Amino acid sequence: MSPEGKKLWNIIILGFGFMFMFTAFQTCGNIEQTVIKSFNSTEFHGSGYTSMAIIYGVFSASNLIAPSVVAVIGPQLSMFFSGLLYSCYIAVFIYLYTWSFYTASVLVGVAAAVLWTAQGNVLAINSSDTTIGRNSGIFWSLLQFSLFFGNLYIYCSWHGHVHITDRDRQTVFISLTVISLVGCFLFFLIRKPEPESPSAPEGAESLLPSDSSDSAAERLLTSCFLFAVKACKMFVTKEMLLLSVSIGYTGLELTFYSGVYGTCIGAMTRFGTDAKSLIGISGICIGIGEILGGGVFGLLNKSNRFSRNPVVLLGLLTHYLAFYLIFLNIASDAPLAPEAGTDLEAFITPSVGVALLCSFLLGLGDSCFNTQLLSIIGLLFRDNSAPAFAVFKFIQSIMAAVAFFYSNYLLLHWQLLILVVMGFLGTVSFFVAEWVAQASRRDYDRF
């Protein structure tokens, strides 16, 4: 296999591994609040929103140590062991206890930081300036197939169910745990790419101190400190500060489409007795939007000669249309409704078709933002990919944690208002960052 073919193979395997893992995890996140509301136990006192807030809060803090872990054990083993912790989190729902639920939330937060740092490193070292857009699109499209398969399973399993029984819950989560484990083992099929030149680009290994006389623990601590300094310096660069607003917006809307909106649909009793199974159909529609966006704006982006700004603007307009229709179609108290749901209407007679259209628009808009952010960060920080993607996930996850926290308290219209304001600011800041990137590229090509 040619070096370029080996790199493409690695990207495809990376995408399939994440597809299986997140078929399980994203489906889990989409239904967990509904499952918890249906859980009949006086000893369990957990909240799906609180769990996700813990995950993303720990995720953000763990990004400071994640590149050092990747440097010590390599990206392949990092993704494998992180995947095992994801599988443990899903397995907790088979027999649900408050202590194990929140303990697993902390552990998967650490695992997420290591997993996504390793993913960013693998994506960067297997891409060039001309293939980063294509590879980002391939990875993103394969990843988002996870929303299709997992939620289709939920729809088939819960069709016609008004209440989720213990047996329903256990059957679903045993299956999801097995699917997650399959994704973990796929990472062993990734091959080490051949270096393009004797002086290899700076990767995860360069984060380790070179003094072999130090113990592994001392090297790891020194590495963590050096990376923290490096990440802080990168965070205050002009390019990353501009992108941070856009990244923060993706964290807020990630919370909304992956947890809050599905709960809202499941709580709408005016959708009929199939409201619970509609959570699965909503997830499928989100996945279709994500896959379509990743294919069109990633796979067709074979070079960086064209501006990313039109794609991001399309993402914002798509999201604004979705937010407006959700405001009209979904009752304001739906995110906070009890298991019995809400009988309130919004401004129009609730429509399942409109709700599912909004799911598709949420996925399409999200793919517009994320494929372009992956592309521009991979281009601007290719020689420092590990800290760059760690900073990216730090910002995104801390904003997701904040959003999951306020989702416990804010009515739907207030959550939508926050998204509208942040979406506008994030788009403007991305425009400026893209212009800076294009100017830097022209200056580089000139020499």
PANU-829309 format. One record per residue (C-alpha): x, y, z; residue number from 0. Coordinates in steps of 0.1 Angstrom, whole numbers, always signed. Last residue first. Layout:
N
X Y Z NUM
...
//
This chain:
447
+81 +329 +0 446
+49 +343 -15 445
+31 +310 -6 444
+37 +318 +31 443
+23 +354 +28 442
-7 +341 +9 441
-13 +315 +36 440
-11 +341 +64 439
-36 +363 +46 438
-60 +333 +42 437
-57 +324 +78 436
-63 +360 +90 435
-94 +361 +67 434
-106 +328 +81 433
-102 +341 +117 432
-122 +372 +109 431
-150 +352 +95 430
-149 +328 +124 429
-154 +357 +148 428
-185 +368 +130 427
-199 +333 +130 426
-193 +328 +167 425
-209 +361 +176 424
-241 +353 +157 423
-242 +317 +170 422
-237 +330 +206 421
-267 +353 +204 420
-290 +327 +188 419
-279 +299 +211 418
-286 +320 +243 417
-320 +329 +229 416
-328 +292 +223 415
-320 +283 +259 414
-342 +312 +271 413
-371 +299 +249 412
-368 +264 +262 411
-371 +271 +299 410
-340 +273 +320 409
-333 +252 +351 408
-317 +218 +345 407
-305 +230 +310 406
-284 +255 +329 405
-259 +228 +339 404
-260 +211 +305 403
-251 +244 +289 402
-222 +251 +312 401
-208 +217 +306 400
-211 +222 +269 399
-193 +255 +272 398
-164 +237 +291 397
-164 +210 +265 396
-160 +232 +235 395
-133 +254 +250 394
-113 +224 +262 393
-119 +204 +230 392
-103 +232 +209 391
-75 +237 +234 390
-67 +199 +232 389
-70 +201 +194 388
-43 +228 +193 387
-22 +211 +219 386
-20 +178 +199 385
-18 +194 +165 384
+13 +216 +170 383
+29 +214 +135 382
-6 +214 +119 381
-17 +244 +139 380
-32 +266 +112 379
-43 +238 +88 378
-57 +214 +113 377
-74 +243 +131 376
-89 +255 +98 375
-102 +220 +88 374
-115 +209 +121 373
-133 +243 +124 372
-147 +240 +89 371
-160 +204 +95 370
-175 +215 +129 369
-194 +246 +118 368
-211 +231 +87 367
-217 +198 +105 366
-236 +215 +132 365
-258 +233 +107 364
-268 +200 +90 363
-275 +183 +123 362
-297 +211 +137 361
-315 +213 +103 360
-323 +176 +104 359
-336 +178 +139 358
-357 +208 +130 357
-373 +188 +101 356
-381 +162 +127 355
-400 +186 +149 354
-418 +202 +119 353
-430 +167 +108 352
-441 +158 +143 351
-463 +189 +144 350
-474 +207 +176 349
-503 +231 +169 348
-487 +265 +166 347
-475 +290 +192 346
-463 +265 +219 345
-487 +239 +232 344
-489 +227 +268 343
-497 +191 +276 342
-463 +183 +290 341
-447 +150 +298 340
-457 +122 +322 339
-420 +117 +329 338
-417 +152 +343 337
-413 +183 +321 336
-381 +204 +325 335
-370 +205 +288 334
-406 +207 +276 333
-415 +238 +296 332
-415 +261 +266 331
-438 +239 +245 330
-423 +229 +211 329
-435 +241 +177 328
-431 +278 +175 327
-397 +280 +193 326
-386 +249 +175 325
-394 +265 +142 324
-374 +296 +151 323
-344 +276 +164 322
-343 +254 +132 321
-343 +285 +109 320
-316 +301 +130 319
-296 +268 +128 318
-297 +267 +91 317
-288 +304 +89 316
-258 +298 +111 315
-246 +267 +91 314
-250 +285 +58 313
-228 +313 +72 312
-202 +287 +82 311
-202 +272 +47 310
-199 +307 +31 309
-169 +315 +54 308
-148 +285 +46 307
-130 +303 +18 306
-118 +284 -12 305
-82 +275 -20 304
-81 +251 +10 303
-81 +219 -11 302
-103 +189 -16 301
-134 +204 +0 300
-158 +180 -18 299
-154 +154 +10 298
-159 +180 +37 297
-187 +205 +28 296
-209 +181 +9 295
-201 +149 +27 294
-199 +163 +62 293
-231 +183 +57 292
-250 +153 +44 291
-237 +131 +72 290
-246 +157 +99 289
-281 +163 +85 288
-287 +125 +82 287
-275 +121 +118 286
-298 +148 +131 285
-327 +130 +113 284
-317 +97 +129 283
-316 +114 +163 282
-351 +127 +158 281
-363 +92 +148 280
-349 +78 +180 279
-365 +105 +202 278
-397 +98 +183 277
-398 +65 +201 276
-407 +83 +233 275
-434 +105 +216 274
-451 +74 +201 273
-481 +77 +224 272
-491 +109 +208 271
-472 +140 +196 270
-494 +160 +220 269
-476 +143 +249 268
-445 +164 +241 267
-420 +151 +267 266
-401 +128 +243 265
-396 +157 +219 264
-382 +179 +246 263
-359 +152 +258 262
-345 +148 +223 261
-339 +185 +221 260
-320 +187 +254 259
-295 +160 +250 258
-275 +158 +217 257
-291 +187 +199 256
-289 +212 +227 255
-257 +202 +243 254
-239 +202 +210 253
-254 +236 +204 252
-236 +250 +234 251
-203 +234 +226 250
-205 +244 +190 249
-210 +280 +202 248
-178 +278 +223 247
-158 +267 +193 246
-171 +297 +173 245
-161 +320 +202 244
-127 +303 +206 243
-119 +308 +169 242
-109 +344 +173 241
-89 +337 +204 240
-72 +308 +186 239
-61 +329 +156 238
-48 +358 +177 237
-27 +336 +200 236
-38 +335 +236 235
-49 +298 +236 234
-15 +288 +220 233
+4 +303 +249 232
-19 +286 +274 231
-15 +253 +255 230
+23 +255 +256 229
+24 +263 +293 228
+0 +234 +300 227
+21 +212 +277 226
+53 +220 +296 225
+36 +212 +329 224
+21 +180 +317 223
+54 +169 +302 222
+72 +176 +334 221
+47 +155 +353 220
+49 +127 +327 219
+87 +127 +327 218
+88 +126 +365 217
+63 +97 +365 216
+83 +78 +339 215
+115 +82 +359 214
+142 +107 +347 213
+174 +93 +333 212
+160 +93 +297 211
+162 +131 +294 210
+142 +138 +262 209
+112 +155 +279 208
+80 +144 +263 207
+59 +168 +242 206
+78 +157 +211 205
+61 +124 +211 204
+27 +140 +205 203
+37 +154 +172 202
+61 +179 +158 201
+66 +172 +122 200
+92 +146 +112 199
+126 +157 +103 198
+137 +129 +80 197
+109 +137 +56 196
+74 +124 +48 195
+73 +101 +77 194
+56 +67 +70 193
+22 +64 +87 192
+18 +40 +116 191
-11 +17 +109 190
-46 +18 +124 189
-61 -17 +127 188
-58 -16 +165 187
-84 +12 +166 186
-110 -13 +156 185
-109 -29 +191 184
-125 +1 +207 183
-153 +4 +181 182
-163 -32 +188 181
-164 -24 +226 180
-190 +4 +219 179
-213 -20 +200 178
-212 -44 +230 177
-221 -16 +254 176
-249 -4 +232 175
-265 -39 +231 174
-263 -43 +269 173
-278 -7 +271 172
-308 -15 +250 171
-317 -48 +266 170
-313 -33 +301 169
-335 -3 +295 168
-363 -23 +279 167
-361 -48 +308 166
-363 -21 +334 165
-394 -7 +317 164
-396 +25 +296 163
-431 +39 +297 162
-454 +50 +268 161
-439 +24 +245 160
-454 +24 +210 159
-420 +20 +192 158
-394 +16 +219 157
-372 -10 +204 156
-376 +0 +167 155
-370 +37 +175 154
-341 +30 +198 153
-324 +8 +171 152
-329 +36 +145 151
-313 +59 +171 150
-282 +39 +173 149
-278 +34 +135 148
-284 +70 +124 147
-266 +89 +151 146
-235 +68 +147 145
-234 +76 +109 144
-222 +110 +123 143
-187 +96 +129 142
-184 +83 +93 141
-194 +117 +80 140
-170 +136 +103 139
-140 +113 +95 138
-145 +116 +57 137
-151 +153 +59 136
-120 +160 +80 135
-100 +138 +56 134
-111 +158 +26 133
-104 +191 +42 132
-70 +180 +55 131
-60 +165 +21 130
-44 +195 +4 129
-25 +209 +34 128
-15 +174 +44 127
-32 +147 +64 126
-23 +115 +83 125
-3 +133 +110 124
-32 +157 +116 123
-60 +132 +118 122
-41 +109 +141 121
-32 +139 +164 120
-68 +151 +165 119
-80 +116 +174 118
-54 +113 +201 117
-66 +146 +216 116
-102 +134 +212 115
-97 +102 +231 114
-75 +116 +259 113
-100 +144 +267 112
-129 +120 +264 111
-113 +95 +288 110
-110 +121 +315 109
-147 +130 +312 108
-155 +92 +310 107
-140 +88 +344 106
-160 +116 +360 105
-193 +104 +345 104
-185 +68 +356 103
-183 +80 +392 102
-216 +99 +387 101
-235 +68 +375 100
-217 +44 +399 99
-227 +64 +429 98
-263 +70 +418 97
-269 +33 +410 96
-283 +19 +377 95
-279 -17 +367 94
-278 -18 +329 93
-272 +19 +329 92
-237 +15 +342 91
-228 -4 +310 90
-228 +29 +290 89
-202 +44 +313 88
-181 +13 +312 87
-181 +14 +274 86
-168 +50 +275 85
-141 +38 +298 84
-131 +11 +274 83
-130 +37 +246 82
-105 +57 +266 81
-83 +26 +268 80
-84 +20 +230 79
-80 +57 +220 78
-49 +61 +242 77
-36 +28 +229 76
-36 +41 +193 75
-26 +76 +201 74
+7 +66 +219 73
+13 +55 +254 72
+35 +83 +268 71
+27 +110 +243 70
-11 +104 +244 69
-9 +107 +282 68
+10 +139 +278 67
-16 +152 +253 66
-44 +145 +278 65
-30 +163 +308 64
-43 +198 +302 63
-73 +185 +283 62
-84 +169 +316 61
-99 +202 +328 60
-123 +204 +298 59
-133 +168 +300 58
-140 +171 +337 57
-165 +198 +330 56
-178 +180 +299 55
-185 +148 +319 54
-198 +166 +350 53
-223 +186 +329 52
-233 +154 +311 51
-241 +137 +344 50
-260 +168 +356 49
-282 +168 +325 48
-288 +130 +329 47
-299 +136 +365 46
-294 +112 +394 45
-313 +103 +425 44
-315 +66 +426 43
-327 +49 +458 42
-364 +55 +453 41
-363 +34 +421 40
-386 +32 +391 39
-365 +46 +362 38
-387 +64 +337 37
-372 +98 +344 36
-338 +82 +342 35
-346 +67 +308 34
-358 +101 +294 33
-326 +118 +307 32
-305 +90 +292 31
-320 +90 +257 30
-298 +112 +236 29
-267 +107 +258 28
-270 +69 +254 27
-275 +73 +216 26
-244 +95 +215 25
-224 +69 +235 24
-234 +37 +216 23
-233 +49 +180 22
-205 +69 +194 21
-182 +40 +198 20
-192 +23 +165 19
-188 +55 +145 18
-156 +64 +163 17
-139 +32 +152 16
-153 +36 +117 15
-139 +71 +114 14
-105 +61 +126 13
-105 +31 +103 12
-113 +55 +74 11
-86 +80 +84 10
-60 +52 +88 9
-69 +38 +54 8
-64 +73 +39 7
-29 +75 +55 6
-20 +40 +41 5
-32 +50 +7 4
-9 +81 +8 3
+21 +60 +19 2
+13 +34 -9 1
+0 +0 +0 0
//
